[in-house]
Amino acid sequence: MHRLAAIVSVASSLALLSPATSAQGLRIGIQEDPDALDPATSGFFVGRVVFAALCDKLIEIGPGLEFQAQLATSWRWSDDDRVLTLVLRPGVRFHDGEPLDAAAVKINLDRYRTAPESRRKAETRAIADVEVVDPLTVRLRLSEPFAPLLSVLADRAGMMMSPKALTALGDKIGSAPVCAGPFRFVRRVAQERIELARFDRYWNAAEIKVDAITYTVVPDSSVRLLNLRAGALDMIERLAPSDMRILRADASLKLVATPALAYQALVINVGNGPRSGSPLGRDPRVREALELALDRDAINRVVFDGEFVPGNQAEASGSRFFAADRPAPSRDVARARALLRQAGHERLGLALTVINNPTDSQLAQVIQSMAAEAGFDIRIEALEAAAHLAAATRGVFDVALMPWSGRVDPDGNIAIWIQCDGFANVGKHCRPEVDAMLTRARSVNDAEQRRQIYSQIAHAYLDERPMIFLFHAKWLWAMRAAVQGFAPRADGLIRPQGISIAN
């Protein structure tokens, strides 16, 4: 009864959409409320979903995960791979009417590199200087070769914001972002919705077919689907695999799916505050026991209807960077119990922190049940997404279930979690020898050399287990049949270019 009441309540509230959503508007149901809409500080995947309509990047990711022109029309490397020269698109305007030029790019990149609030420092560290060559040419001089740089500029560090707005708002820019994307910011109601309106001076205006976008926060995947079916939403992201059968039976809706770069992992607190002193944080044998208690294939079947890809590494098994000689171990409860006893524990209690959505909660319960058979007594702590991230950042956790949306370059899939100063390294894993391998992998462009180094890195984290990877996902979107032109990509973003709503 309580769940039904909640569904009816949410459905009713969604039916009363704001005036900003019209017949030409696109209504998207999202799983969480993003953190600040500032690319320098943003850390939530769902923020990148909103940024796809709000903030164009210097470089775009194409359907085949290739790099494409966006705000930069071309780029070239110097012979020694230490200088990247970008040519900017002429005539681009920020939402406040200011021109996007090389000086604006320099201001943005320097902010990402140096601002106290920036979470982009690690990924832009190799940029030693940003030089304005002429109004439409900018030159990035590197302290050393840095192979992931194009991938970095195709992500948050490539998103450009108006220097005028940055001067006016400083580190509060996320409250009223001013970018150069197809839609401009209108307003935000925390934990409820974000409203954007079409920017008439957008450089690629012909590709924008709707007048507005409203992102409505609906944490429960079943409730998102209910409101889509009721007509209160046009599109929803992260459909639960268990709801795919319902969707396929409804002729008024359609499903779009694609393999994802995304994965989910258990992050262990091995060095972040007092709780890292637990047996799990101190002893790799205990972490190995926890991994051996888990059956990844069964998790995939029970929680995800067999749709996801079980795995034990930051790269999926089909990637050239997957360490094929270290596949995921099979479940071995006897071995897990023996390791726990070797570490001096007959049974061990710990807290598993998760985001309080139904899918993660079910996943946590399956993990809890499996681990109990091996001697772990797991207490589940379910938190709202922002509170979950805040607790992990402060070290208020034993083990946390953490999602990652994935990146094109392998550096972006592992360094953030295990590099000493990685922006997502909430467990505070820090090994200078691992950092040295990561640095070496970034310094070479030869694919085979990089593959060998990332294999060594995989061996290091698989031995120590600061993280226990569980699976790589599929991106699942559901939408009304009237929604046309959506082009799925493996990064999971909803790009508004080409999307229309049939009358």
C-alpha positions as CSV (number, residue, x, y, z in Angstrom):
1,M,0.0,0.0,0.0
2,H,2.8,2.4,0.9
3,R,4.5,1.8,-2.4
4,L,1.3,2.2,-4.4
5,A,0.6,5.5,-2.6
6,A,4.1,6.7,-3.4
7,I,3.6,5.8,-7.1
8,V,0.3,7.6,-7.3
9,S,1.7,10.6,-5.5
10,V,4.7,10.9,-7.9
11,A,2.5,10.2,-10.9
12,S,0.2,13.0,-9.9
13,S,3.0,15.5,-9.3
14,L,4.5,14.7,-12.6
15,A,1.2,15.2,-14.4
16,L,1.4,18.9,-13.3
17,L,4.3,19.8,-15.4
18,S,5.7,23.3,-15.3
19,P,4.8,25.9,-18.0
20,A,8.3,25.5,-19.4
21,T,7.3,22.1,-20.8
22,S,5.1,22.5,-23.8
23,A,3.9,20.3,-26.7
24,Q,7.3,21.0,-28.3
25,G,9.2,20.2,-25.1
26,L,11.0,17.0,-24.3
27,R,10.3,15.6,-20.8
28,I,13.0,13.2,-19.6
29,G,12.9,11.2,-16.4
30,I,16.3,10.9,-14.7
31,Q,17.4,8.7,-11.9
32,E,19.1,11.2,-9.6
33,D,19.3,15.0,-9.0
34,P,22.7,16.1,-10.4
35,D,25.2,17.8,-8.2
36,A,26.3,21.4,-9.2
37,L,25.9,22.1,-12.9
38,D,29.5,23.2,-13.2
39,P,31.9,21.0,-15.2
40,A,34.7,21.9,-12.9
41,T,33.1,20.4,-9.9
42,S,30.5,17.9,-11.2
43,G,30.9,14.2,-10.3
44,F,27.6,12.6,-11.1
45,F,26.9,10.7,-14.3
46,V,23.4,12.3,-14.5
47,G,25.0,15.7,-14.6
48,R,26.7,14.7,-17.9
49,V,23.3,13.8,-19.2
50,V,22.1,17.3,-18.6
51,F,25.4,18.8,-19.8
52,A,24.9,17.0,-23.2
53,A,22.1,19.6,-23.9
54,L,23.6,22.5,-22.0
55,C,27.4,22.6,-22.6
56,D,29.1,21.7,-25.9
57,K,32.6,20.4,-25.7
58,L,35.8,21.1,-27.6
59,I,35.6,17.5,-29.0
60,E,32.7,15.1,-29.3
61,I,32.5,11.3,-29.1
62,G,31.0,9.7,-32.3
63,P,28.8,6.7,-32.6
64,G,31.8,4.4,-33.0
65,L,33.6,6.1,-30.0
66,E,35.7,8.1,-32.5
67,F,36.6,11.7,-31.8
68,Q,34.6,14.2,-33.8
69,A,34.6,18.0,-34.2
70,Q,32.3,20.1,-31.9
71,L,33.5,23.5,-30.6
72,A,36.9,22.7,-32.2
73,T,36.7,21.9,-35.9
74,S,40.2,20.3,-36.1
75,W,43.3,19.6,-34.1
76,R,46.8,18.4,-34.7
77,W,49.7,17.0,-32.6
78,S,53.3,18.1,-32.8
79,D,55.9,15.5,-33.9
80,D,57.0,15.0,-30.2
81,D,53.3,14.7,-28.9
82,R,53.9,17.6,-26.5
83,V,51.8,20.3,-28.3
84,L,48.2,20.1,-29.3
85,T,46.8,22.8,-31.5
86,L,43.1,23.3,-31.8
87,V,41.2,25.3,-34.4
88,L,37.9,26.6,-33.1
89,R,34.5,26.8,-34.8
90,P,33.8,30.4,-36.0
91,G,30.6,32.2,-34.9
92,V,29.9,30.3,-31.7
93,R,28.2,32.2,-28.9
94,F,27.7,31.5,-25.3
95,H,24.2,31.7,-23.9
96,D,24.8,35.3,-22.7
97,G,25.8,36.3,-26.2
98,E,29.5,36.5,-25.6
99,P,31.7,35.0,-28.3
100,L,33.5,31.7,-27.8
101,D,37.1,32.4,-28.9
102,A,40.6,31.2,-28.0
103,A,40.8,33.6,-25.0
104,A,37.6,32.0,-23.6
105,V,39.1,28.5,-24.1
106,K,42.2,29.5,-22.2
107,I,40.2,30.9,-19.3
108,N,38.2,27.7,-19.0
109,L,41.2,25.3,-19.3
110,D,43.2,27.4,-16.9
111,R,40.3,27.1,-14.4
112,Y,40.1,23.4,-14.8
113,R,43.9,23.2,-14.2
114,T,44.2,25.5,-11.2
115,A,41.0,26.6,-9.5
116,P,40.7,25.4,-5.9
117,E,37.2,24.0,-6.6
118,S,38.2,22.1,-9.7
119,R,37.9,18.3,-9.8
120,R,39.6,18.3,-13.2
121,K,43.1,19.0,-12.0
122,A,44.4,15.4,-12.3
123,E,43.1,14.9,-15.8
124,T,44.5,18.3,-17.0
125,R,47.8,18.1,-15.1
126,A,49.8,17.5,-18.2
127,I,48.8,20.8,-19.7
128,A,51.7,23.1,-18.8
129,D,50.4,26.2,-20.7
130,V,47.5,27.3,-22.8
131,E,48.5,29.8,-25.5
132,V,46.2,32.0,-27.5
133,V,47.6,31.9,-31.1
134,D,44.9,33.9,-32.7
135,P,41.1,34.4,-32.0
136,L,40.3,30.9,-33.3
137,T,43.5,29.0,-32.5
138,V,44.6,27.8,-29.2
139,R,47.8,25.8,-28.4
140,L,48.1,23.4,-25.5
141,R,51.7,22.8,-24.4
142,L,52.2,19.7,-22.3
143,S,54.8,18.9,-19.7
144,E,55.0,15.4,-21.1
145,P,53.2,13.3,-23.8
146,F,49.6,12.6,-22.6
147,A,47.7,10.0,-24.7
148,P,44.3,10.5,-23.0
149,L,44.1,14.3,-23.7
150,L,41.6,14.1,-26.6
151,S,39.4,11.9,-24.4
152,V,39.7,14.5,-21.6
153,L,38.7,17.3,-23.9
154,A,35.7,15.2,-25.0
155,D,34.5,15.2,-21.4
156,R,33.8,17.8,-18.7
157,A,37.2,19.5,-19.1
158,G,36.3,20.2,-22.7
159,M,33.1,22.0,-21.8
160,M,33.3,25.8,-22.2
161,M,31.5,28.3,-20.0
162,S,31.2,32.0,-20.5
163,P,34.1,34.0,-19.1
164,K,31.7,36.8,-18.3
165,A,29.5,34.5,-16.2
166,L,32.6,33.0,-14.6
167,T,33.8,36.4,-13.5
168,A,30.4,37.3,-12.1
169,L,29.6,34.0,-10.3
170,G,33.0,32.4,-9.7
171,D,32.7,29.0,-7.9
172,K,28.9,29.6,-7.8
173,I,28.6,29.2,-11.6
174,G,26.9,25.9,-11.2
175,S,23.8,27.6,-9.8
176,A,23.3,29.4,-13.1
177,P,25.5,27.8,-15.8
178,V,26.2,29.7,-19.0
179,C,27.6,27.5,-21.7
180,A,27.6,27.2,-25.5
181,G,25.3,24.2,-26.0
182,P,21.9,23.9,-27.8
183,F,19.9,24.7,-24.7
184,R,20.2,27.4,-22.1
185,F,19.6,27.1,-18.4
186,V,16.2,28.4,-17.2
187,R,15.7,27.2,-13.6
188,R,16.3,24.3,-11.2
189,V,14.1,23.0,-8.4
190,A,16.3,20.8,-6.2
191,Q,15.4,17.1,-6.1
192,E,12.6,17.8,-8.5
193,R,13.5,19.2,-12.0
194,I,15.9,21.1,-14.2
195,E,14.4,23.3,-17.0
196,L,16.3,24.3,-20.2
197,A,15.1,26.3,-23.2
198,R,16.3,26.2,-26.8
199,F,19.1,28.6,-27.5
200,D,18.2,30.4,-30.8
201,R,21.9,31.4,-31.6
202,Y,23.2,27.9,-31.3
203,W,25.8,27.2,-34.0
204,N,24.1,23.9,-35.0
205,A,20.5,25.1,-34.6
206,A,19.1,23.1,-37.6
207,E,19.7,19.9,-35.6
208,I,17.5,21.0,-32.7
209,K,13.9,20.1,-33.1
210,V,12.4,20.7,-29.7
211,D,11.9,24.1,-27.9
212,A,12.6,23.0,-24.3
213,I,13.8,20.1,-22.2
214,T,12.7,19.3,-18.6
215,Y,14.6,16.8,-16.6
216,T,12.5,15.4,-13.8
217,V,14.1,13.5,-10.9
218,V,12.4,10.1,-10.4
219,P,14.8,7.8,-8.4
220,D,12.6,4.7,-8.7
221,S,12.9,3.0,-12.1
222,S,9.5,1.5,-11.9
223,V,7.9,4.9,-11.1
224,R,9.8,6.4,-14.1
225,L,8.3,3.7,-16.3
226,L,4.8,4.2,-14.8
227,N,4.9,7.9,-15.6
228,L,6.2,7.2,-19.1
229,R,3.3,4.9,-19.7
230,A,0.9,7.5,-18.3
231,G,2.2,10.1,-20.7
232,A,3.7,12.4,-18.1
233,L,7.2,11.8,-19.5
234,D,8.5,11.4,-23.1
235,M,11.7,9.5,-22.3
236,I,13.4,7.9,-19.4
237,E,17.0,6.9,-18.8
238,R,18.4,3.8,-17.1
239,L,15.4,1.5,-17.5
240,A,15.7,-1.5,-15.2
241,P,16.3,-4.7,-17.1
242,S,13.5,-6.3,-15.2
243,D,11.1,-3.8,-16.8
244,M,12.1,-4.6,-20.4
245,R,9.3,-7.2,-20.8
246,I,6.7,-4.7,-19.8
247,L,8.0,-2.2,-22.2
248,R,8.1,-4.6,-25.1
249,A,4.5,-5.5,-24.6
250,D,3.4,-1.9,-24.9
251,A,3.0,-0.8,-28.5
252,S,2.9,2.9,-27.5
253,L,6.5,2.7,-26.2
254,K,9.9,1.7,-27.6
255,L,13.1,0.5,-26.1
256,V,16.6,1.6,-27.2
257,A,19.6,-0.4,-25.9
258,T,23.3,-0.3,-26.5
259,P,26.4,-1.9,-24.8
260,A,27.9,0.5,-22.3
261,L,31.3,1.7,-21.2
262,A,29.7,1.8,-17.7
263,Y,30.5,-0.6,-14.9
264,Q,29.7,-1.0,-11.2
265,A,32.1,-1.9,-8.5
266,L,32.6,-2.3,-4.8
267,V,35.0,0.3,-3.6
268,I,36.9,-0.6,-0.3
269,N,37.9,1.9,2.2
270,V,41.6,1.1,2.4
271,G,43.0,4.5,3.5
272,N,40.3,7.1,4.0
273,G,40.0,7.9,7.8
274,P,39.4,5.7,10.8
275,R,37.1,3.2,9.1
276,S,39.9,2.2,6.7
277,G,41.4,0.4,9.8
278,S,38.8,-2.3,9.6
279,P,40.0,-5.9,8.7
280,L,38.5,-5.4,5.2
281,G,40.5,-2.2,4.7
282,R,43.8,-3.6,6.2
283,D,43.9,-7.1,4.9
284,P,43.9,-8.2,1.2
285,R,43.0,-11.7,2.2
286,V,39.7,-10.4,3.6
287,R,39.0,-8.6,0.4
288,E,39.8,-11.7,-1.6
289,A,37.4,-13.6,0.6
290,L,34.6,-11.1,-0.1
291,E,35.2,-11.4,-3.9
292,L,35.2,-15.2,-3.7
293,A,31.8,-15.1,-1.9
294,L,30.2,-13.5,-4.9
295,D,28.8,-15.2,-8.0
296,R,28.8,-12.5,-10.7
297,D,26.8,-14.7,-13.2
298,A,24.1,-15.2,-10.6
299,I,24.0,-11.5,-9.8
300,N,23.5,-10.7,-13.4
301,R,20.7,-13.2,-13.8
302,V,18.8,-12.3,-10.6
303,V,19.2,-8.5,-10.7
304,F,19.6,-7.7,-14.4
305,D,17.8,-10.5,-16.1
306,G,21.0,-11.6,-17.7
307,E,21.4,-8.4,-19.7
308,F,24.7,-7.2,-18.3
309,V,28.2,-8.5,-18.7
310,P,29.9,-9.9,-15.5
311,G,33.5,-8.9,-15.2
312,N,36.3,-8.2,-12.7
313,Q,38.2,-5.4,-14.4
314,A,37.8,-1.7,-15.4
315,E,37.7,-2.8,-19.0
316,A,35.1,-5.2,-20.4
317,S,36.3,-8.6,-21.8
318,G,35.9,-7.4,-25.4
319,S,38.3,-4.5,-24.9
320,R,41.9,-4.6,-26.1
321,F,42.9,-3.4,-22.7
322,F,41.3,-6.3,-20.8
323,A,43.9,-8.6,-19.1
324,A,42.8,-11.9,-20.5
325,D,45.1,-13.9,-18.2
326,R,43.2,-12.6,-15.2
327,P,39.5,-13.5,-15.8
328,A,36.9,-13.2,-13.1
329,P,37.2,-16.0,-10.5
330,S,34.3,-18.4,-9.9
331,R,32.5,-18.3,-6.6
332,D,34.3,-20.4,-4.0
333,V,32.6,-20.2,-0.6
334,A,35.0,-22.8,1.0
335,R,38.0,-20.8,-0.1
336,A,36.5,-17.6,1.1
337,R,35.8,-19.0,4.6
338,A,39.4,-20.4,4.7
339,L,40.8,-17.0,3.8
340,L,38.7,-15.3,6.4
341,R,39.9,-17.7,9.1
342,Q,43.5,-17.2,8.0
343,A,42.9,-13.5,8.6
344,G,41.7,-14.3,12.2
345,H,37.9,-14.0,11.7
346,E,35.2,-16.6,12.0
347,R,32.7,-14.0,11.0
348,L,33.1,-10.4,10.1
349,G,30.6,-7.5,10.2
350,L,30.8,-4.6,7.7
351,A,28.6,-1.9,6.3
352,L,27.8,-1.7,2.5
353,T,26.8,1.8,1.5
354,V,24.5,2.1,-1.6
355,I,22.4,4.6,-3.4
356,N,18.8,4.2,-2.4
357,N,17.3,3.2,-5.8
358,P,15.5,-0.1,-6.2
359,T,18.1,-1.7,-8.5
360,D,21.1,-0.9,-6.3
361,S,19.1,-1.9,-3.2
362,Q,18.3,-5.3,-4.8
363,L,21.9,-5.7,-5.8
364,A,23.1,-5.0,-2.3
365,Q,20.6,-7.6,-0.9
366,V,22.0,-10.3,-3.2
367,I,25.5,-9.4,-2.2
368,Q,24.5,-9.5,1.4
369,S,23.0,-13.0,1.0
370,M,25.9,-14.4,-0.9
371,A,28.5,-12.9,1.5
372,A,26.7,-14.3,4.5
373,E,27.4,-17.8,3.4
374,A,31.1,-17.1,3.5
375,G,31.1,-15.5,6.9
376,F,30.4,-11.8,6.3
377,D,27.6,-10.1,8.1
378,I,26.7,-7.1,5.9
379,R,24.6,-4.2,7.0
380,I,23.2,-2.2,4.1
381,E,23.2,1.6,4.4
382,A,21.0,3.1,1.6
383,L,21.6,6.8,1.0
384,E,20.3,9.5,-1.4
385,A,22.9,9.8,-4.3
386,A,24.5,13.1,-3.1
387,A,24.6,11.8,0.5
388,H,26.2,8.6,-0.7
389,L,28.9,10.4,-2.5
390,A,29.5,12.8,0.4
391,A,29.8,9.9,2.9
392,A,32.2,8.1,0.6
393,T,34.3,11.3,0.1
394,R,34.6,11.7,3.9
395,G,35.5,8.1,4.4
396,V,32.3,7.3,6.3
397,F,32.0,3.8,4.8
398,D,33.5,0.3,4.9
399,V,32.6,-0.7,1.3
400,A,30.6,1.3,-1.1
401,L,28.7,0.2,-4.3
402,M,29.9,2.8,-6.8
403,P,28.8,3.3,-10.5
404,W,31.1,4.6,-13.3
405,S,29.7,5.6,-16.6
406,G,32.9,4.8,-18.5
407,R,35.3,6.6,-20.8
408,V,36.7,6.0,-24.2
409,D,40.3,6.0,-23.0
410,P,41.4,3.3,-20.5
411,D,43.0,5.8,-18.3
412,G,39.6,7.4,-17.6
413,N,38.3,4.0,-16.4
414,I,40.8,3.2,-13.7
415,A,43.1,6.2,-12.8
416,I,40.4,8.2,-11.1
417,W,39.7,5.3,-8.7
418,I,43.2,4.1,-7.7
419,Q,45.7,6.9,-8.5
420,C,46.8,8.6,-5.3
421,D,45.1,11.9,-6.2
422,G,42.3,10.4,-8.4
423,F,39.2,12.6,-8.1
424,A,37.0,9.5,-7.4
425,N,39.5,7.7,-5.2
426,V,37.2,7.7,-2.2
427,G,38.9,4.6,-0.8
428,K,42.3,6.4,-0.8
429,H,44.2,3.6,-2.4
430,C,47.7,5.0,-3.0
431,R,50.7,3.0,-4.3
432,P,53.5,5.1,-5.9
433,E,54.4,2.1,-8.1
434,V,50.9,2.0,-9.5
435,D,50.9,5.8,-10.1
436,A,54.2,5.3,-12.0
437,M,52.6,2.7,-14.3
438,L,49.6,5.0,-14.9
439,T,52.0,7.8,-15.8
440,R,53.9,5.6,-18.2
441,A,50.7,4.4,-19.9
442,R,49.7,8.0,-20.6
443,S,53.1,8.9,-22.0
444,V,52.9,6.5,-25.0
445,N,50.6,6.5,-28.0
446,D,51.4,3.1,-29.3
447,A,48.3,0.9,-28.6
448,E,50.3,-2.3,-28.0
449,Q,52.6,-0.7,-25.5
450,R,49.7,0.8,-23.7
451,R,47.9,-2.5,-23.6
452,Q,50.9,-4.2,-21.9
453,I,51.1,-1.4,-19.3
454,Y,47.4,-1.5,-18.5
455,S,47.7,-5.3,-18.2
456,Q,50.3,-4.7,-15.5
457,I,48.1,-2.2,-13.8
458,A,45.2,-4.7,-13.8
459,H,47.4,-7.3,-12.2
460,A,48.3,-4.8,-9.5
461,Y,44.7,-3.9,-8.5
462,L,43.5,-7.5,-8.9
463,D,46.1,-8.6,-6.4
464,E,45.4,-6.0,-3.9
465,R,41.6,-5.5,-4.5
466,P,41.0,-1.8,-3.5
467,M,38.0,-2.4,-5.8
468,I,35.9,-5.5,-6.7
469,F,34.4,-5.0,-10.1
470,L,31.1,-6.7,-10.7
471,F,29.8,-6.1,-14.2
472,H,29.7,-3.9,-17.3
473,A,26.2,-2.6,-18.1
474,K,24.0,-1.9,-21.0
475,W,22.4,1.5,-21.4
476,L,18.6,1.1,-21.6
477,W,16.3,3.9,-22.5
478,A,12.5,3.9,-22.9
479,M,10.5,6.5,-24.8
480,R,7.1,7.2,-26.3
481,A,6.8,6.0,-29.9
482,A,6.4,9.6,-30.9
483,V,10.0,10.4,-29.9
484,Q,12.1,10.2,-33.0
485,G,15.8,10.6,-33.9
486,F,17.5,9.6,-30.6
487,A,20.9,8.1,-31.4
488,P,22.3,5.9,-28.6
489,R,26.0,5.8,-27.8
490,A,28.1,3.8,-25.4
491,D,28.7,6.7,-23.1
492,G,25.0,6.7,-22.1
493,L,24.4,10.4,-22.8
494,I,21.1,11.8,-24.3
495,R,22.3,14.1,-27.1
496,P,19.3,16.3,-28.2
497,Q,20.6,16.8,-31.7
498,G,18.1,15.2,-34.1
499,I,15.5,14.4,-31.5
500,S,11.9,15.3,-32.4
501,I,8.4,14.5,-31.2
502,A,5.9,13.5,-33.8
503,N,2.5,15.2,-33.6
